[in-house]
Amino acid sequence: MKPELYEIEDFVCDHSFQQYCREENDASIAFWSNWLAAHPHKAELVAAARQLVLLLGAGQGMRLSKLDQLQSGLRQRELFETSLNPEPSVKRRQVPMVLKYLSGIAACLLIAFLSWMLFYQEAGDKQWPPHALKYASNASARKTIVLPDGSLVTLNTNSRILLDPRFSATNRSLNLEGEGFFEVKTDPSHPFIVKTADITVRVLGTVFNLKAYSDSRGSTETTLLKGKVEIALRSDANTKYVLLPNEKLVTKKSSDQIETFREELHSRTSSDHLAKAEPAETLWLRSRLELSNERLEDIGAKLEKWYGIKIVFADDEVKSYRYTGTFETETVLRALEALQLSYPFSIQSESGKIILSKKQK
């Protein structure tokens, strides 16, 4: 059956779709990301199916046995209904198909409802939009996400973003819990908006860090490195602050009030002459590269581990480029751009991965 004809239980039972939801297979991720981009009207259904797959996979491993039990239960239901309602052969073939469809929808809607309940209990905040697409880092590793509009987000540990299913190059809005470093693609006609529990950050094209952990006692820190951002309080949309580069705005809850104060960034200068001065607020991003005649293919494997994003090579020649030196980098793109200074190659971000290819002359 073509995915265009899928219902929610068809998505859930599709092995490739399960891999896409769990981010386990690059080919599956690429296929379903491209398919969803080509069928945006299916976004809500896909989001519900994705939540269901993740719910079934909660705990110790993917509970595929639950899917088998669901399908087995539906088959037993068919046999039971057939035994109670003997009909002519044509009707016996038709009734079970209808029952299977209705039973599958009912069962999946029930589980999807439980998934929705658990999802929002976990989120702990009613601000998250229904059927949001979720990307999260764990307690031990960062994660970098290429958004549909071409912007990049690097999540610190124990952080997550939730995108509206309609997120696109013209509808750029998401929610953040935790800490994220944003490299926003410039588009003056379509502002990029990030919401936390207490503030809304509106940008046109910029680089900034936003820290809003739920256990930080209501403290939110917005650090601007490049461009301009406008910050509005969720409790008072008329109260707005504009940040310029190298400024930080801190908001703190005090009883029912929110206090705000502006700070200038304090930089830490590395002893390494190849590393530039850097604000303390983004030190968590830094990874030190010490290279001694290493192949770009091996360097890419390190960057994948550090930044939590897949790096693929379109040309074997690019894999063999070798580098020697020591420097610090703040994001995976900045690392790759630094390497470009020695051997030019092209960088392209798409479908949840970064593609490196030979520079065209």
C-alpha positions in Angstrom: 0.0 0.0 0.0 1.3 3.5 -0.8 2.0 5.7 2.2 -0.5 8.2 0.7 -3.3 5.8 1.6 -2.0 5.0 5.1 -4.1 5.3 8.2 -2.6 5.7 11.7 -2.2 1.9 12.3 -0.5 1.5 8.9 2.2 4.0 9.8 2.7 2.5 13.2 3.1 -1.0 11.7 5.5 0.1 9.0 9.1 -0.9 10.0 10.7 1.9 8.0 8.4 4.4 9.7 9.4 3.0 13.1 13.1 3.5 12.2 12.3 7.1 11.1 10.5 7.8 14.5 13.4 6.3 16.5 16.1 8.0 14.2 17.8 4.6 13.6 18.2 4.4 9.9 19.4 7.2 7.6 17.6 6.0 4.6 14.3 5.7 6.5 14.8 9.2 8.0 15.5 10.7 4.6 12.6 8.9 2.9 9.9 9.9 5.5 11.3 13.5 5.9 11.1 14.0 2.2 7.7 12.3 2.0 6.3 14.5 4.8 7.6 17.6 3.1 5.8 16.5 -0.1 2.6 15.7 1.8 2.2 18.5 4.5 -1.5 17.7 4.8 -0.5 14.4 6.4 1.6 16.1 9.1 -1.0 15.8 11.9 -1.6 12.1 11.2 2.1 11.4 11.0 2.7 13.3 14.3 0.1 11.2 16.1 1.5 7.9 14.6 5.1 9.0 15.6 4.0 9.6 19.2 2.3 6.2 19.3 5.5 4.5 18.0 7.6 6.3 20.6 5.1 5.3 23.4 5.3 1.7 22.3 9.0 1.9 22.4 9.3 3.5 25.8 11.2 1.7 28.5 13.5 -1.2 27.6 13.8 -1.3 23.9 11.2 -1.1 21.2 8.1 -3.1 22.2 7.3 -4.5 18.8 5.5 -7.3 20.5 2.8 -4.9 21.4 2.2 -4.3 17.7 2.1 -8.1 17.1 -0.4 -8.5 20.0 -2.6 -5.7 18.5 -2.6 -7.4 15.1 -3.1 -10.8 16.6 -6.0 -9.5 18.6 -7.6 -8.0 15.5 -7.3 -11.4 13.7 -9.0 -13.2 16.7 -11.7 -10.6 16.6 -12.4 -11.3 13.0 -12.6 -15.0 13.6 -14.9 -14.5 16.5 -17.2 -12.1 14.6 -17.3 -14.6 11.7 -18.3 -17.5 13.9 -21.2 -15.5 15.4 -22.4 -14.1 12.1 -22.2 -16.8 9.4 -23.0 -15.1 6.1 -22.7 -16.0 2.4 -19.1 -16.1 1.2 -19.1 -12.6 -0.3 -20.3 -11.0 2.9 -18.0 -13.0 5.1 -15.1 -11.5 3.2 -16.5 -8.0 3.4 -17.5 -7.9 7.1 -14.2 -8.9 8.6 -12.4 -6.2 6.4 -14.7 -3.5 7.8 -14.3 -4.9 11.3 -10.6 -5.0 11.0 -10.5 -1.4 9.8 -12.8 -0.1 12.6 -11.2 -2.3 15.3 -7.8 -1.1 14.2 -8.8 2.6 14.3 -10.5 2.2 17.7 -7.5 0.4 19.2 -5.0 2.8 17.8 -7.1 5.8 18.8 -7.2 4.5 22.3 -3.5 4.0 22.5 -2.9 7.3 20.8 -5.1 9.0 23.4 -3.0 7.3 26.2 0.1 8.4 24.3 -1.2 12.0 24.2 -1.9 11.9 28.0 1.6 10.6 28.8 3.2 13.0 26.4 1.7 16.0 28.0 2.3 14.7 31.5 6.0 14.3 30.6 6.1 17.8 29.0 4.7 19.3 32.2 3.7 22.4 30.4 0.4 23.1 28.5 2.2 25.4 26.1 3.3 22.6 23.9 1.2 22.6 20.7 -0.9 19.5 19.9 0.8 16.9 17.7 4.1 18.8 17.9 7.2 17.1 16.4 9.7 16.5 19.1 13.5 16.5 19.0 15.4 15.8 22.2 18.9 15.3 23.5 19.7 12.9 26.4 21.7 13.3 29.6 25.0 12.4 28.1 25.1 14.0 24.6 24.2 17.1 22.6 22.1 16.9 19.5 22.1 19.1 16.4 19.0 19.4 14.2 18.6 20.8 10.7 15.2 22.4 10.6 13.0 22.4 7.5 13.8 26.1 6.9 17.5 25.4 6.8 18.2 26.8 10.4 20.3 24.7 12.8 19.7 24.1 16.5 22.2 22.5 18.8 20.6 21.2 22.0 22.5 21.0 25.2 22.0 17.8 27.3 18.4 17.1 28.6 16.9 19.6 26.2 14.2 19.4 23.6 12.4 21.4 21.0 8.8 20.9 19.7 7.8 22.0 16.2 4.3 22.7 15.0 3.6 20.1 12.3 3.1 23.0 9.9 6.7 24.3 10.5 8.2 25.3 7.2 10.3 28.1 5.6 7.3 30.4 5.9 5.9 29.3 9.3 8.9 29.2 11.7 7.8 28.7 15.2 8.9 26.2 17.9 9.0 25.6 21.7 12.1 25.0 23.7 12.7 23.4 27.1 16.3 23.2 28.2 19.1 25.0 26.3 19.7 25.5 22.6 22.1 27.3 20.4 20.3 28.7 17.3 21.8 29.5 13.9 18.8 31.0 12.2 18.6 31.3 8.4 17.9 34.9 7.4 14.5 35.7 6.1 13.1 39.1 6.9 9.6 38.2 5.6 9.2 35.3 8.0 10.4 35.8 11.6 11.8 32.9 13.5 10.0 32.5 16.9 11.1 30.5 19.9 8.8 30.1 22.9 9.7 29.0 26.4 7.5 28.9 29.5 8.1 32.6 30.3 9.3 34.4 27.2 8.9 34.5 23.4 12.0 35.3 21.3 11.4 36.8 17.8 14.3 36.9 15.3 14.9 37.6 11.6 18.3 36.0 11.1 20.7 35.7 13.9 22.9 33.5 16.2 21.8 33.3 19.9 21.8 30.9 22.9 18.6 30.4 24.9 18.6 28.7 28.3 15.3 27.7 29.8 15.4 24.5 31.9 12.2 23.7 33.7 14.1 23.1 36.9 16.0 26.4 36.9 13.5 28.1 39.3 12.0 30.2 36.6 15.2 31.7 35.3 15.6 32.2 31.6 18.8 33.5 29.8 18.9 34.8 26.2 22.4 35.5 24.9 22.8 37.2 21.5 26.0 36.7 19.5 24.9 38.1 16.1 22.0 40.0 14.7 19.0 41.3 16.7 16.3 39.7 18.7 13.1 40.9 20.4 12.0 39.3 23.6 8.5 39.5 25.0 7.2 38.2 28.3 4.5 35.5 28.0 2.7 37.0 31.0 2.8 40.5 29.4 3.1 40.6 25.7 3.3 44.4 25.7 6.6 44.3 27.7 9.4 43.8 25.1 13.2 44.0 25.1 15.5 44.3 22.1 19.0 42.7 22.4 22.0 43.7 20.4 25.1 41.5 19.9 27.1 40.6 23.0 24.1 41.3 25.3 22.2 38.9 27.5 18.7 39.2 29.1 17.9 37.3 32.2 14.4 36.8 33.5 13.6 35.4 37.0 10.3 34.6 38.6 9.7 36.1 42.0 6.3 35.1 43.3 3.9 36.0 40.5 6.2 38.6 39.1 9.0 38.3 36.6 12.2 40.3 37.1 14.5 41.1 34.2 17.9 42.5 33.9 20.4 43.1 31.0 24.0 42.0 31.1 27.0 42.4 28.8 28.8 39.1 27.9 32.0 38.2 29.6 34.5 36.4 27.3 37.0 33.8 28.2 40.2 33.9 26.2 41.8 30.5 25.5 45.5 30.0 25.9 45.5 28.5 22.4 46.4 31.1 19.9 44.1 29.5 17.3 41.1 29.8 19.5 39.2 33.1 19.7 37.8 34.7 22.8 34.4 33.3 23.7 31.5 34.1 26.0 31.1 32.0 29.0 27.4 31.4 28.2 28.4 29.2 25.2 31.3 27.2 26.6 29.1 24.1 26.7 29.2 24.1 22.9 33.0 24.0 22.7 34.8 20.9 21.5 38.6 20.9 21.2 40.0 19.4 18.0 43.5 18.2 18.2 44.4 16.8 14.7 47.6 15.1 13.6 47.4 14.3 9.9 43.9 12.9 10.3 41.5 12.1 7.4 38.3 14.2 7.1 36.3 10.9 7.3 37.7 10.2 10.8 37.2 13.9 11.8 33.6 13.6 10.6 33.0 10.6 12.9 34.2 12.7 15.9 31.9 15.6 15.0 29.0 13.2 14.6 29.6 12.0 18.2 30.1 15.5 19.7 27.2 17.3 18.0 24.7 14.4 17.4 24.1 14.8 13.7 24.8 12.5 10.8 27.7 13.6 8.4 27.8 11.9 5.0 30.3 12.2 2.1 29.1 12.6 -1.4 32.7 12.1 -2.8 35.3 9.6 -1.7 38.1 12.1 -2.5 36.7 14.5 0.2 37.0 11.6 2.8 40.8 11.5 2.2 41.5 15.2 2.9 44.0 15.4 5.8 44.3 18.0 8.5 46.8 18.9 11.3 46.2 21.5 14.0 44.5 22.4 17.2 41.5 24.6 17.6 38.2 24.9 19.4 34.8 25.0 17.7 31.4 26.1 18.9 29.1 24.2 16.4 29.5 21.5 13.8 29.2 24.1 11.0 31.9 26.3 12.5 34.1 23.3 12.8 33.6 22.3 9.1 34.1 25.9 8.0 37.4 26.0 9.8 38.5 22.9 8.0 37.5 24.4 4.7 40.4 26.9 5.0 42.9 24.1 4.1 40.9 22.0 1.7 37.9 23.6 0.1 34.7 21.4 0.0 31.0 22.1 -0.1 28.7 21.9 2.9 25.0 21.2 2.6 22.5 20.7 5.4 19.3 18.8 4.6 17.0 16.0 5.9 18.6 15.8 9.3 22.2 15.4 8.1 25.1 17.4 6.7 26.5 16.4 3.3 30.1 17.1 2.3 31.1 17.1 -1.3 33.9 18.2 -3.6 34.1 21.9 -4.3 33.0 22.6 -7.9 35.5 24.7 -9.8 
